[in-house]
Amino acid sequence: MCNKTARRILACIAALLCTLAHAETARIAVAANFAAPAKALAQMLNRNTGHTARLSFGASGVFTAQIENGAPFDVLLAADAQSIDWLQAKGLAVPGSRLTYAVGRLALWSATPGLVDDQGKVLGSGRFGKLAIANPKLAPYGAAAWQTLEKLGLAEQLRPKLVMGESIGQTYQFVASGNAALGFVALSQVMEGGKPVAGGSPWIVPESLHAPIVQDAALLKRGANNPAARAWMALLESTAAQDVMRGYGYAAPKR
C-alpha cells in the first residue's frame, strides 16, 4: 500500500471517529400517524450526521401533558397545530423553532377486502360491526374523523358503533386485528411509496369533509442545546424528507 493511500484511509478513519465522538441522541415524541416516515427519517439522520433519534409514538394530546409534567423529550412532532400553540404558551418550546412539517390525509379502512367502497358509502349502509376512530379529544385524526361523520350526517346514527383508540396507532390496531370492522386511520398507515400496503380496502376521505390536518413540530426547551435535536429539525425541512413524506400520502406544507 502506498503512503498516499494509507494517509487517505487514516484521514477517513479519523473523520469517522470524530463524527462518532460528537454524535448525540435526541428523544423525539412523534404523533402516532407519523410512525412509518419518522422511522425512515431517523435512519436518514443517522446516515447523514451520525446522530441518533430515539422515537416515541403516541397521541399529541397525551404528549403535551407529559411534556408539561417534565417528560424528557427534545422535540415534538404533533398531529396538529394546537399542541404546539399550547407548548409555546407554556414556554416549553424554543421560540422561532416551530414549523409545519406535513399535512396529513385521513382514510377509512377495513382489513376486509371489498368492505369499504371507493366513495365511503359503506358508512351510510350501517352493514358492519364496530367503527374505530381515535379519541377526538386527544388525537387530531380522531377530530377529523368525527368532523367527517358530522359532515356526512352520520355522527349520531353511528355513535353506538364507535370504538375509540387513545391514538391513531391504537385505532389502526383495532381494525387490523378485526376488533373493529372498519375505522378512520391515517393514510400513511395503509400506504407506502405511493401504493397501498396494508391490504384490505381503503377510501381516501376527501379533504372537504374535515378541517386540514396541519401537523406542526417544535424544538423543546430541553433540546435547545442538543445538536441531534437541531439536526432533526433541519432534516424535516429538507427536500429528501419531503420526498419520504409524500410516499406515505402526506402533502408538503406551503413555505
C-alpha positions as CSV (number, residue, x, y, z in Angstrom):
1,M,0.0,0.0,0.0
2,C,1.5,3.4,-1.0
3,N,1.9,6.1,1.6
4,K,-0.6,8.3,-0.1
5,T,-3.3,5.7,0.0
6,A,-2.5,4.9,3.6
7,R,-2.8,8.6,4.6
8,R,-6.2,8.8,2.8
9,I,-7.5,5.8,4.7
10,L,-6.2,7.1,8.0
11,A,-7.9,10.5,7.3
12,C,-11.2,8.8,6.6
13,I,-11.0,6.8,9.8
14,A,-10.1,9.9,11.8
15,A,-13.1,11.8,10.3
16,L,-15.4,8.9,11.2
17,L,-14.1,8.7,14.7
18,C,-14.6,12.5,15.0
19,T,-18.2,12.2,13.8
20,L,-18.9,9.4,16.3
21,A,-17.3,11.3,19.1
22,H,-19.7,14.2,18.5
23,A,-22.8,12.1,17.8
24,E,-25.7,12.8,20.1
25,T,-29.1,11.3,20.8
26,A,-32.4,13.2,20.6
27,R,-35.6,12.0,22.2
28,I,-38.4,12.7,19.7
29,A,-42.1,12.5,20.6
30,V,-43.9,11.6,17.4
31,A,-47.7,11.6,16.7
32,A,-48.7,8.0,16.0
33,N,-49.8,8.7,12.4
34,F,-46.3,9.6,11.5
35,A,-44.6,6.5,12.8
36,A,-43.5,5.0,9.5
37,P,-42.0,8.1,7.9
38,A,-40.4,9.0,11.2
39,K,-38.5,5.7,11.3
40,A,-37.3,6.3,7.8
41,L,-36.1,9.8,8.7
42,A,-34.3,8.5,11.8
43,Q,-32.3,6.2,9.6
44,M,-31.6,9.2,7.3
45,L,-30.5,11.3,10.2
46,N,-28.1,8.7,11.5
47,R,-26.7,8.0,8.0
48,N,-26.1,11.7,7.2
49,T,-25.0,13.0,10.6
50,G,-24.2,10.1,12.9
51,H,-26.8,11.4,15.4
52,T,-29.5,9.1,16.7
53,A,-33.2,9.8,17.1
54,R,-34.9,7.9,19.8
55,L,-38.6,7.8,18.8
56,S,-41.7,7.5,21.0
57,F,-45.1,7.3,19.4
58,G,-48.5,8.3,20.8
59,A,-51.3,10.8,20.8
60,S,-50.4,14.5,20.6
61,G,-52.7,15.4,23.5
62,V,-51.0,12.9,25.7
63,F,-47.5,14.0,24.8
64,T,-48.3,17.7,25.5
65,A,-49.5,16.7,29.0
66,Q,-46.4,14.6,29.6
67,I,-44.1,17.4,28.4
68,E,-45.7,19.8,30.8
69,N,-45.1,17.3,33.6
70,G,-41.4,17.0,32.7
71,A,-41.2,14.2,30.2
72,P,-37.6,14.3,28.8
73,F,-38.4,14.9,25.1
74,D,-36.2,17.2,22.9
75,V,-38.7,17.6,20.0
76,L,-42.4,17.1,19.5
77,L,-43.9,16.2,16.1
78,A,-47.6,16.8,16.7
79,A,-50.5,15.8,14.5
80,D,-52.0,19.3,14.8
81,A,-51.0,22.9,15.3
82,Q,-52.8,23.4,18.6
83,S,-50.4,21.2,20.6
84,I,-47.5,23.5,19.6
85,D,-49.6,26.6,20.3
86,W,-50.1,25.2,23.8
87,L,-46.4,24.4,24.3
88,Q,-45.4,27.9,23.2
89,A,-47.9,29.5,25.6
90,K,-46.4,27.4,28.4
91,G,-42.9,28.5,27.5
92,L,-41.9,24.9,26.8
93,A,-40.9,25.3,23.1
94,V,-37.8,27.2,21.8
95,P,-39.0,30.5,20.2
96,G,-38.8,30.5,16.5
97,S,-38.3,26.8,16.2
98,R,-41.8,25.9,15.1
99,L,-42.5,24.6,11.7
100,T,-45.3,22.8,9.7
101,Y,-43.7,19.6,8.6
102,A,-46.6,17.9,6.9
103,V,-50.3,18.0,6.0
104,G,-52.0,14.7,6.8
105,R,-54.7,12.7,5.0
106,L,-57.5,10.7,6.5
107,A,-58.6,7.3,5.2
108,L,-61.5,4.9,6.0
109,W,-60.0,1.4,6.1
110,S,-61.1,-2.2,6.6
111,A,-58.8,-5.2,6.8
112,T,-61.6,-7.0,4.8
113,P,-61.1,-6.7,1.0
114,G,-64.1,-5.1,-0.7
115,L,-65.9,-3.9,2.5
116,V,-65.0,-0.3,2.0
117,D,-66.0,1.1,-1.4
118,D,-64.2,3.9,-3.2
119,Q,-66.8,6.5,-2.1
120,G,-67.2,5.5,1.5
121,K,-70.9,4.6,1.1
122,V,-70.5,1.7,3.5
123,L,-70.8,4.2,6.3
124,G,-74.4,5.0,5.4
125,S,-75.3,1.4,4.9
126,G,-74.7,0.5,8.6
127,R,-73.9,-3.1,7.5
128,F,-70.9,-3.5,9.6
129,G,-70.0,-4.1,13.3
130,K,-67.8,-1.6,15.1
131,L,-66.3,1.6,13.6
132,A,-63.0,2.6,15.1
133,I,-61.9,6.2,15.5
134,A,-59.2,7.9,17.5
135,N,-60.4,9.9,20.5
136,P,-61.3,13.3,19.1
137,K,-60.3,15.0,22.3
138,L,-56.7,13.6,22.2
139,A,-56.0,12.9,18.5
140,P,-56.4,15.3,15.6
141,Y,-57.1,12.4,13.2
142,G,-59.9,11.5,15.5
143,A,-61.2,15.0,15.4
144,A,-61.1,14.9,11.6
145,A,-63.0,11.5,11.6
146,W,-65.7,13.0,13.8
147,Q,-66.0,16.1,11.6
148,T,-66.3,13.7,8.6
149,L,-69.2,11.8,10.2
150,E,-70.9,15.1,11.1
151,K,-70.5,16.4,7.5
152,L,-72.0,13.2,6.2
153,G,-74.9,13.5,8.6
154,L,-74.0,10.1,10.2
155,A,-72.5,11.1,13.5
156,E,-75.5,10.3,15.7
157,Q,-76.6,7.3,13.7
158,L,-73.1,5.6,14.0
159,R,-72.3,6.7,17.6
160,P,-73.5,3.3,19.1
161,K,-71.0,1.5,16.7
162,L,-68.0,3.6,17.7
163,V,-64.9,2.2,19.5
164,M,-62.3,4.8,20.4
165,G,-58.5,4.4,20.4
166,E,-56.3,6.6,22.5
167,S,-54.2,7.3,19.4
168,I,-54.4,6.7,15.7
169,G,-51.9,3.9,16.2
170,Q,-54.3,2.0,18.6
171,T,-57.2,2.8,16.2
172,Y,-55.3,1.1,13.4
173,Q,-54.7,-2.0,15.6
174,F,-58.4,-2.2,16.4
175,V,-59.1,-2.6,12.6
176,A,-56.1,-4.7,11.7
177,S,-57.0,-7.2,14.5
178,G,-60.6,-7.4,13.4
179,N,-61.9,-6.0,16.7
180,A,-63.5,-3.3,14.5
181,A,-64.9,-4.0,11.0
182,L,-63.5,-0.7,9.7
183,G,-62.1,2.6,11.0
184,F,-60.7,6.0,10.3
185,V,-56.9,5.9,10.1
186,A,-54.1,8.0,8.8
187,L,-53.5,7.4,5.1
188,S,-49.8,6.9,6.0
189,Q,-50.7,3.7,7.9
190,V,-52.1,2.0,4.9
191,M,-49.7,3.1,2.1
192,E,-46.0,3.4,1.4
193,G,-44.2,4.6,-1.6
194,G,-47.4,5.9,-3.0
195,K,-49.0,2.5,-3.0
196,P,-51.4,0.6,-0.6
197,V,-49.5,-1.8,1.6
198,A,-51.9,-2.8,4.3
199,G,-54.3,-4.9,2.2
200,G,-58.0,-4.8,2.9
201,S,-60.0,-1.9,1.4
202,P,-59.4,1.9,1.8
203,W,-61.3,5.1,1.0
204,I,-59.3,8.3,1.0
205,V,-61.5,10.8,2.7
206,P,-62.0,14.0,0.7
207,E,-60.3,16.9,2.3
208,S,-63.5,18.9,2.0
209,L,-65.1,16.7,4.7
210,H,-62.9,17.9,7.6
211,A,-60.5,20.7,8.6
212,P,-57.0,20.4,7.2
213,I,-54.7,18.2,9.3
214,V,-51.8,20.6,9.6
215,Q,-49.0,18.9,11.5
216,D,-46.5,21.2,13.4
217,A,-43.3,20.4,15.2
218,A,-41.2,22.4,17.6
219,L,-37.8,22.1,19.4
220,L,-38.4,21.9,23.1
221,K,-36.5,23.8,25.7
222,R,-34.8,20.5,26.9
223,G,-33.4,20.0,23.4
224,A,-32.3,23.6,22.8
225,N,-28.6,22.8,23.0
226,N,-28.8,19.2,21.6
227,P,-27.1,19.0,18.2
228,A,-29.1,15.9,17.3
229,A,-32.4,17.6,18.1
230,R,-31.4,20.6,15.9
231,A,-30.3,18.3,13.1
232,W,-33.6,16.6,13.3
233,M,-35.5,19.9,12.9
234,A,-33.3,20.8,9.9
235,L,-33.9,17.4,8.3
236,L,-37.7,17.9,8.5
237,E,-37.4,20.9,6.1
238,S,-35.2,19.1,3.6
239,T,-36.3,18.0,0.1
240,A,-35.2,14.5,0.9
241,A,-37.5,14.4,3.9
242,Q,-40.4,15.8,2.0
243,D,-39.9,13.1,-0.7
244,V,-40.2,10.4,2.1
245,M,-43.4,12.0,3.4
246,R,-45.1,12.2,0.1
247,G,-44.5,8.5,-0.3
248,Y,-46.7,8.0,2.7
249,G,-49.5,10.2,1.5
250,Y,-48.6,13.5,3.2
251,A,-48.9,16.8,1.4
252,A,-45.9,19.1,1.6
253,P,-46.6,22.3,3.6
254,K,-46.6,25.6,1.9
255,R,-43.5,27.6,2.9
